[in-house]
């Protein structure tokens, strides 16, 4: 995505540059992690969580890591001037 929005406010995720997408992904991951830790802290008995909740949390973490890695590699390719379409 050459020429995405790299300065100023942009509400649409898809109009951002890969650098800004990476930053937005990391912020979202940070805030989501804080929310999950707060929920775990507020829950009195942690071992009563169903297995699908734990799998969903692990799945979301893997998706965030994959998205961050993808945006980082695309951003670095954009910086180097490579075009892999």
GIMO-V508842 format. One record per backbone hydrogen bond with DSSP energy under -1.0 kcal/mol. NH is the residue of the N-H (numbers start at 1). CO is the residue of the C=O. Records with the same first field share a line. If there is no record, write none. Layout:
NH=CO, CO
This chain:
5=15
16=13
17=5
21=17
22=18
23=19
24=20
25=21
26=22
27=23
28=24
29=25
30=26
31=27
32=28
33=29
34=30
35=31
36=32
37=33
38=34
39=35
40=36
41=37
42=38
43=39
49=46
54=50
55=51
56=52
57=53
58=54
59=55
60=56
61=57
62=58
63=59
64=60
65=61
66=62
67=63
68=64
69=65
70=66
71=67
72=68
73=69
74=70
75=71
76=72
77=73
78=74
79=75
80=76
82=77
